[in-house]
Amino acid sequence: MKLVLMGTNDFVVPIFDAVLNAGHEIVAVFTRAPKPVGRKQVLTPSPVHTWADMHGLPVYTNIRDYNFSPDMIVVVSYGVILRDNVLDSAPCVNIHPSDLPKYRGPSPIRTAIYNGDTTSAVCLMQITAEMDAGDVYMRREFDIGENDTNADVEHRVSEIGADMLVKYLANPSEYHPVPQSGTPTFTRKFTGADEIIDWTRSPREIHNLVRALGAGRTRINGVDVKILETRVEDGLLKILRIQPAGKKPMDWKSFCNGLRGAEIKFGE
């Protein structure tokens, strides 16, 4: 089958690897343009861009360059709105990491973790003009552990999504589209402001923030810090790893030792 692949993020790469290894012909790969990364703002290609280059596949970073007629278009975490010229050129399918119509939009995994969900699903769906509103061809549930991070869940979604997509592409006619049912909910992009810890929230809510966003920002005894890893034990928040501003990550005990016995004041 002749395919056009569209994607950007890390967790897309194992999915596209599985498609390539299944013997399909990849006629083009579309991904987001390189962007500045790090303190030196080095222009860096996306993980999917790097993957495509490694396999000698033609890469495009502007959707306006689309001029193909493949058998199918596969989209996973691309982050670009597709116009009619793309949607009309071939059937378009998408791996979406939520139990649709729940959590349509840009951050379904982070939102599920942030909200403390214990289950979710991966949906293989048809792409339509309305965001994440297409019919669903396949759906698989999975569990989210109480300490799973965004990276943990992304890895799980990669494995599940790759298996689903390879099976679907082997014989698409076996899978019949099912309309989404229920009231949709929508996600938004998280910002740096969402990382700021409100210490009036419950230990579980703070823990969910840290594992969803990768860090929670606060002040402890006048020092700006990032809290990198937590647990909830006996109803209390336990901090495991922390990173003071300008320093390397360290365990909580080492940070406390540096306070030399001073009373710990959160948010001050």
C-alpha positions as CSV (number, residue, x, y, z in Angstrom):
1,M,0.0,0.0,0.0
2,K,1.3,3.5,-0.9
3,L,1.1,5.7,2.2
4,V,1.8,9.3,3.2
5,L,2.8,9.5,6.9
6,M,2.2,12.6,9.0
7,G,3.5,13.0,12.5
8,T,6.0,14.9,14.8
9,N,6.5,13.6,18.3
10,D,8.8,11.0,19.9
11,F,6.0,8.4,20.5
12,V,5.1,8.5,16.8
13,V,8.4,6.9,15.7
14,P,7.7,3.3,16.9
15,I,4.3,3.5,15.2
16,F,5.8,4.6,11.9
17,D,8.6,2.0,12.3
18,A,6.0,-0.8,12.5
19,V,4.3,0.5,9.4
20,L,7.6,0.7,7.4
21,N,8.6,-2.8,8.6
22,A,5.2,-4.2,7.5
23,G,6.4,-3.6,3.9
24,H,4.3,-0.6,2.9
25,E,5.6,2.0,0.4
26,I,6.1,5.4,2.1
27,V,5.8,8.0,-0.6
28,A,6.2,11.0,1.7
29,V,6.6,12.0,5.4
30,F,5.1,15.3,6.6
31,T,6.3,16.7,9.9
32,R,6.6,20.0,11.7
33,A,9.4,22.4,10.7
34,P,12.6,22.3,12.8
35,K,12.4,24.6,15.8
36,P,15.0,26.2,18.2
37,V,15.9,24.0,21.2
38,G,17.9,24.6,24.4
39,R,19.7,27.6,25.7
40,K,21.6,28.1,22.5
41,Q,18.3,27.8,20.5
42,V,19.8,25.2,18.1
43,L,17.4,24.6,15.1
44,T,16.5,20.9,15.6
45,P,14.3,18.7,13.4
46,S,11.4,16.7,14.9
47,P,11.9,13.1,15.9
48,V,9.8,12.0,12.9
49,H,12.0,14.2,10.6
50,T,15.1,12.5,12.0
51,W,13.5,9.0,11.6
52,A,12.6,9.7,8.0
53,D,16.0,11.0,7.1
54,M,17.6,7.9,8.7
55,H,15.4,5.7,6.4
56,G,16.0,7.8,3.3
57,L,12.3,8.8,3.0
58,P,11.3,12.2,1.4
59,V,10.4,14.7,4.2
60,Y,8.2,17.8,3.9
61,T,7.8,20.4,6.6
62,N,5.1,22.5,5.0
63,I,1.6,21.1,4.4
64,R,1.3,23.4,1.4
65,D,3.7,21.2,-0.4
66,Y,1.2,18.3,-0.4
67,N,0.6,17.1,-3.9
68,F,0.1,13.3,-3.6
69,S,-2.5,10.6,-4.4
70,P,-1.6,7.7,-2.0
71,D,-3.8,4.8,-1.1
72,M,-4.0,6.1,2.4
73,I,-2.8,8.9,4.7
74,V,-1.7,8.0,8.3
75,V,-1.7,10.8,10.8
76,V,-0.3,10.5,14.4
77,S,0.3,13.6,16.6
78,Y,1.1,15.8,13.6
79,G,-0.2,19.1,15.1
80,V,-1.3,20.6,11.8
81,I,-4.9,21.1,10.5
82,L,-5.5,19.2,7.3
83,R,-7.3,21.1,4.5
84,D,-9.6,19.7,1.8
85,N,-6.8,19.1,-0.7
86,V,-5.3,16.6,1.7
87,L,-8.6,15.0,3.0
88,D,-9.9,14.6,-0.6
89,S,-6.8,12.9,-1.9
90,A,-7.1,9.6,0.0
91,P,-8.7,8.0,3.0
92,C,-7.1,9.5,6.2
93,V,-6.8,7.6,9.4
94,N,-5.5,8.8,12.8
95,I,-4.2,7.2,16.0
96,H,-5.8,9.2,18.8
97,P,-4.8,8.3,22.5
98,S,-8.1,8.8,24.3
99,D,-11.5,7.1,24.6
100,L,-13.3,9.2,22.0
101,P,-15.3,11.4,22.2
102,K,-13.6,12.1,25.5
103,Y,-10.5,14.3,25.3
104,R,-10.5,15.5,21.8
105,G,-7.8,18.0,21.0
106,P,-4.1,18.5,21.5
107,S,-3.3,17.0,24.9
108,P,-5.4,13.8,25.6
109,I,-2.7,11.9,27.5
110,R,-1.5,14.7,29.7
111,T,-5.2,15.6,30.4
112,A,-6.1,12.1,31.4
113,I,-3.1,11.9,33.8
114,Y,-3.7,15.4,35.2
115,N,-7.4,14.5,35.9
116,G,-6.4,11.2,37.6
117,D,-8.0,8.9,35.2
118,T,-7.2,5.2,35.7
119,T,-8.2,4.0,32.3
120,S,-8.2,5.3,28.7
121,A,-8.2,4.0,25.2
122,V,-6.4,4.2,21.8
123,C,-8.8,4.8,18.9
124,L,-8.0,4.3,15.2
125,M,-10.3,6.8,13.6
126,Q,-11.2,8.4,10.3
127,I,-10.1,12.0,9.9
128,T,-12.7,14.5,9.0
129,A,-12.8,18.3,8.8
130,E,-14.1,18.5,12.4
131,M,-11.3,17.9,14.9
132,D,-11.2,14.3,16.3
133,A,-14.8,13.8,15.3
134,G,-14.5,11.0,12.8
135,D,-15.8,7.5,12.9
136,V,-13.8,4.9,14.9
137,Y,-12.5,1.8,13.2
138,M,-10.7,0.2,16.2
139,R,-10.6,0.9,19.9
140,R,-8.5,-0.7,22.7
141,E,-8.6,0.1,26.3
142,F,-5.6,0.4,28.6
143,D,-4.9,1.1,32.3
144,I,-3.1,4.1,33.7
145,G,-1.2,3.4,36.9
146,E,-1.3,5.8,39.8
147,N,2.4,6.6,39.3
148,D,2.5,6.5,35.5
149,T,4.0,9.6,33.8
150,N,3.2,11.1,30.5
151,A,6.3,9.3,29.0
152,D,5.0,5.9,30.4
153,V,1.6,6.3,28.8
154,E,3.0,7.5,25.5
155,H,5.2,4.4,25.4
156,R,2.1,2.2,26.0
157,V,0.1,4.1,23.4
158,S,3.0,3.6,20.9
159,E,2.9,-0.2,21.3
160,I,-0.9,-0.4,21.2
161,G,-1.2,2.0,18.3
162,A,1.5,0.3,16.2
163,D,-0.2,-3.1,16.5
164,M,-3.6,-1.6,15.7
165,L,-2.4,0.3,12.6
166,V,-0.5,-2.6,11.1
167,K,-3.5,-4.9,11.5
168,Y,-5.8,-2.3,10.0
169,L,-3.5,-1.5,7.0
170,A,-3.2,-5.2,6.2
171,N,-6.9,-5.4,5.4
172,P,-8.9,-2.1,5.9
173,S,-12.1,-3.6,4.5
174,E,-12.4,-5.8,7.6
175,Y,-12.9,-2.9,9.9
176,H,-16.2,-0.9,9.8
177,P,-16.4,2.7,11.0
178,V,-18.5,3.3,14.1
179,P,-19.8,6.8,14.8
180,Q,-18.7,8.4,18.1
181,S,-21.4,8.5,20.7
182,G,-21.8,10.7,23.8
183,T,-20.9,14.2,24.6
184,P,-17.4,15.2,23.5
185,T,-15.0,16.9,25.9
186,F,-12.0,18.9,24.7
187,T,-8.4,19.4,25.9
188,R,-6.1,22.4,25.6
189,K,-2.4,22.9,25.4
190,F,-0.8,23.1,28.9
191,T,1.5,26.1,29.6
192,G,4.2,26.9,32.1
193,A,1.5,28.5,34.3
194,D,-0.1,25.1,34.7
195,E,3.2,23.8,36.3
196,I,2.9,26.2,39.3
197,I,1.9,24.2,42.3
198,D,-1.1,25.4,44.4
199,W,-0.4,24.0,47.8
200,T,-4.0,24.2,48.8
201,R,-4.7,21.4,46.4
202,S,-4.8,17.8,47.6
203,P,-1.7,15.6,47.5
204,R,-3.2,13.4,44.8
205,E,-3.9,16.5,42.6
206,I,-0.3,17.7,43.0
207,H,1.0,14.3,42.3
208,N,-1.1,14.1,39.1
209,L,0.2,17.5,38.0
210,V,3.8,16.4,38.4
211,R,3.5,13.2,36.5
212,A,1.3,14.7,33.8
213,L,3.5,17.8,33.1
214,G,6.9,16.4,34.0
215,A,7.5,18.9,36.8
216,G,5.7,21.1,39.2
217,R,7.2,24.6,40.0
218,T,7.2,26.2,43.3
219,R,9.4,28.0,45.9
220,I,10.8,26.2,49.0
221,N,12.5,28.4,51.6
222,G,12.9,31.2,49.1
223,V,14.4,28.9,46.4
224,D,12.8,28.4,43.0
225,V,12.6,24.6,42.4
226,K,11.1,22.1,40.1
227,I,9.5,19.0,41.7
228,L,10.3,16.2,39.3
229,E,8.9,13.1,40.9
230,T,6.4,12.4,43.7
231,R,4.3,9.6,45.3
232,V,1.3,9.6,47.5
233,E,1.6,7.4,50.6
234,D,-0.9,7.2,53.4
235,G,-2.7,10.3,52.0
236,L,0.5,12.4,52.1
237,L,2.6,13.8,49.3
238,K,6.1,12.3,49.2
239,I,8.7,14.2,47.1
240,L,11.3,11.9,45.6
241,R,13.3,14.2,43.2
242,I,13.7,17.9,43.0
243,Q,15.7,20.4,41.0
244,P,16.7,23.8,42.5
245,A,17.1,26.6,40.0
246,G,20.6,26.6,38.4
247,K,21.4,23.1,39.8
248,K,21.2,19.5,38.7
249,P,18.3,17.3,39.8
250,M,18.8,15.7,43.2
251,D,16.9,13.4,45.6
252,W,14.7,15.0,48.3
253,K,17.0,14.0,51.2
254,S,20.0,15.8,49.6
255,F,17.9,18.9,49.1
256,C,16.8,18.8,52.8
257,N,20.4,18.3,53.9
258,G,21.3,21.6,52.2
259,L,18.7,23.4,54.3
260,R,20.8,22.6,57.4
261,G,17.8,21.8,59.6
262,A,15.7,24.9,58.7
263,E,12.0,24.5,58.8
264,I,10.7,23.7,55.4
265,K,8.2,26.3,54.0
266,F,6.4,25.4,50.8
267,G,5.4,28.1,48.4
268,E,7.6,30.8,50.2
